[in-house]
Amino acid sequence: MMTANHPLPRRGRLSAGILLGLSFLLGSIQAHAQETGSVTAGREASQACAACHGAQGNSNNPAFPSIAGQPSSYLANQLRAYRDGTRENAIMNGQAANLSDQDILDLAAFYAAQERKVARPAETGSDEGRVLYHHGREGVAACAACHGAEGHGNQPAGFPALRGLTAPYVVQSLQDYRSESRVGGRAALMHPLAAELSDQEIEALAAHIATFD
């Protein structure tokens, strides 16, 4: 049985430190640069999103991710990527196609203001995934450095919460980052990290993340 007290390789510690520094720097820049949206207007616009993502952004369907409580900058970046076609999804590209810049800011503000709830965390995780998530390994920084020890993310810096995401969704996301088919937003930070992950490590990380409650 693995324990949580594993020394982090020197390169892993450096990578994690760099990512943390970037997170605070980028978060500070975003806080000054990003326009604000209206939660009230976003609530009205969100009615079309509720069928997949839930009324307040907490999805009851494992095929669709929960988006409640995600950083507004992250949500806005993803919606722009869907609208512009730089992130491909058969459903979301069509849904975002006619959104104005203000619509995107309003939707992002609404969902960022909602409480994130996890209805059904997985009961079985992965020791390998837990160690990799919290400590990383040589060449791969710990996921916790940006996404938090319990997957709460980092709102000011724009790093998304991972709590409430299903294992299949996380696997697909990491595979898309690894192949660089997912771009836009903070994808440039994820590409080199995911490129180092094996299929087994991706499955292990996804299994651990799915246990967050």
N, C-alpha and C positions, 0 to 999 in steps of 0.2 A: 504493500500500500504506500503510495507516495504521500509525502507531507508537504505542507505549504512552505516550509523553511528551506528553500533551494536557493543557493547563491546565484545571482544574476551574472552572466558573463560580462566582461568589461565592455565589449562592444554593445551589448544589449543595454547596459546602464547608460552609455553615452547616447544611444539612439533615443532612449526614453527621455533623457534630459533635454535633448534637442527638440523632440516633439512637444514636450511640456512648455518649453520656451516659446516655440512657435504658436502654441495654442493661446497663450496669454497675449502675445504680440498681435496675432491676427484678430483675437477677440477685441482687443482695444481699438484696432483700426476699424473693425466692423461697427462697434458701438458708436463711433463718430460718423461713419460714412453711410450707414444704411438708413433709408427712409423708413418711416413707421407706417404700419397698417392699422386699420380699424377693426377691433374685435367684433363690434356690432355688425359691421358690414360683412366681415368674414363669416359670422354665424349664418347670415342669410345666404351667402354664396356656398356655404358648406353643405347645403341640403342635397346637392347632386353627388356629394362625396360619401354621404352617410351609408348608402347601400353596401358599400365595400368596407369602409373604414370605421363604421359605427357613428352614432349621433354626435358623440364628443371625441371621436378619433380613437376610441378603443375598440378594435375589431373583434368580432366574435367568430370570424371565419379565418382559419389558419392560412388560407391562400393569400390573404391580404394583411399587410403589416399595420400595427397600431401606430398612429402618428401623433396622438395626444402628447403634449409636453415636450415635443421635439423643439430644438432651437429654431426660432423664426428664420434666422439666416440660412440654416440648413434646408428648411422646408421651401423657402423661396428659391434657393439655388436649384433644388430638385424640380420644382414646378417649371422654372425657366428652361431647364434641360429637357424636360418632357415636351414643352411647348415648341422649343427650337429643334427638337429631333436629335439632340446630341446624346440623350439617354432614351433608349428605345423600349417601349412597352406597348403592346397592341391596344390596351385599354387606356392607359394614361396619356399616350400621345394624342388620342382623340379628345379626351376630357380636357386637356390643357390647351388645345389648339387655339381656342378663341378667348383665352384669358388675357386681360390687359395687365400691364405692369402693376396697376393699383389693385386689381383683383388678386393677384399673386401675393402682394404684401398683406392684403386684408385676410386672406385664407391662412397665411403663415402666422399672422398675429393671433387669429382665433385659436388655431390648434396649439400654438405654443403656450397659450393661457390655460389650456385644459389639463386636468389632473390625469397623469398616466396610471393606468391600473392594469395589473396582470391577473387574468382570470384563472388560467390553467398552466402554471409552470410545470415543466417536465419533472418527473420524479427521479429519473435516472440520468446522470450526467457522465462526465469523463474526467478521470484523474489527469490524463495527459492534457486535455483541454484546459483544465483548471490551472495547471502549472504554467502552461504556455500563455494563458490569458493574463495571469498575475505577474509572471516573472520573465516571459519571453525566452529567447535563447539567442545564441550568437547569430547576428544578422537580422533578427526579428525582435523589435521592441515589444514590451508588454502592452497588450491591448488596454489594460487598466490605466496606463499613463494618460490616455486621451478620453477613454469612455467611462472611466471610474471603476472602482473596485467591485461595485455591485451593478454596473451597467447603467448608471443614471445619466451618463453623458456629461457634457459641459455646456450649459446654455450660453454663457457670455462668449465663449470661444467658438461656438457653433458646432461642437462635436456631438453627434446624435446619441441618444439613449439607445441601449441595446435590450433593456428589460422588455419582455413581452414579445420579442421576435421569436418565431418558430425556427427550429433547426433547419428545415428545408429552405426557408427564406434566407437565413444566414449563409448556408452553403452556396446558394445561387449568387448571393451578393459577393462573397469572397472569390468565387470562380470568375465572376464578371470583372472584378478588380484585377485578378491575376491575368486575365486575357486582355485587359485594358479595353474591354468593350463597354465598360461603364466609365464615363468621363463626366467632367463638370464638377463644380463645387470643390470639395476637398479630395476628389479622386486621385489627384496627383500625389498626395501623401500616402494613399493606400496602395497604389500600384507597386512600388518597390517592396513593400512589406508583404503583400499577397503573393508576389512573384516568388518569394522564398518558401512559401507554404506548400507542402505535399497534399495530395488528396486526403490522406489519413489525418493530417494535422487540421485541415479544414473541417472535416467531419467531427473531430474531437472538440475543436473550438465551438462549433455550432451546438454540439450536445451540451457543453458546459453553459453556454450563454442561454440556452433554452430553460435552464433551471432557475434563472434569476426570478425572484418574486417581488 
